[in-house]
Every structure is written in structure tokens, then in C-alpha cells.
Amino acid sequence: IGATVLWSFIVLIMLRVNAQISDNAFETLNTSIAQMEAIDLGSIVEFDFRKVGDLITGDKIIIADSNQTKFYFDYNFDGSTDSISYSIGTTSDLSSTDNPNDKPLYRNFNNSSNIVGNISSFKLTYFDASGKQINYGALSSQTNRDLIKTIQVYFLRESIYANYDGFYVSMEWVRKISPKNI
């Protein structure tokens, strides 16, 4: 009887260790996926924002708000004006994710709309040449949008699936981008 009890305890300990290893492996995988997706999305966003105003005369930034922007540039250097806008959707716009916080980040290139990633939060902040933040209310005027010299992009990317404890792994991405042509 003593050996059976001891053996039962050993089996239970081994099962718990196995469950813990499995939980840790899932969390590590979730973290890696969230980080890779945030970095990939960040690369796209950073590439586009560095191009603001390239080879454009006249107005370069058309919309500048906390959660959306639209700007012009010449994407392929062919002399034509291209436009890109970014905006965040709502949680009801996505049905392909288990994360209730996920919202689509829309990237519209020349009026062709794509979802470039699922994010939980998105914020744009604008700065003038002296590094002073420009009030969002002032950015309704093209004159004030012309003062923008730096754009800070922030987004929060969470994992699609919760860990066993119900926690969604998150990754923040923040960049201050100063396009050379604005």
C-alpha cells in the first residue's frame, strides 16, 4: 500500500510538471508569434511613413488625427501622386480572431483597402520642427498639418489566443518617424 501511494504521488507530480512545461511552451510560442507579427507590421508602417511627401509638391498630409492619417507621396517614382491612409477599425470588423480586443488596422493605398494587421490599440501623435506636440484640434487646418515634421506611431499587438490563464500576450511598437520630405 505504501508503494502504491508513493507511486501515485510520483505520477501526479510528473503530470503537473508536464502540464507546466506545456503551458510554458504555449506561452513562449504565443509571445514569439505576437513579437514577429508586431515587427512585421511595424516594418510596413515605418516604410510607408518614411515616404510621406516623397516627390510631392503642395499638400503632403491630408488627414492627421489620433487614429487615422492620409498622406501623399510618389510610391514608384513615376511622377504620379499616390496616397496612403491608415485607420483602425472596430472589434466587430474582425471575426477571424479569438481575441476580443483585436481590431483591424486598415491601410488604403490609392483607395485599395487592405487589413495589414490585427491590433488592440493604435495612436498617432504629431510634432513640429521644435519637437512640440501639435494639438489634434489644430490639425483640422492644412496650415497646421504643414507644420508636422515628426509622426509618432504607436500600436499594441496582442496574441490571437489567450494563454491557459486567460492572458493575451502583448507587444507594444512605438516609433518617432521624421520623413525627410515634410
Order of alpha helices (4+ residues) and beta strands (2+ residues): alpha-beta-beta-beta-beta-beta-beta-alpha-beta-beta
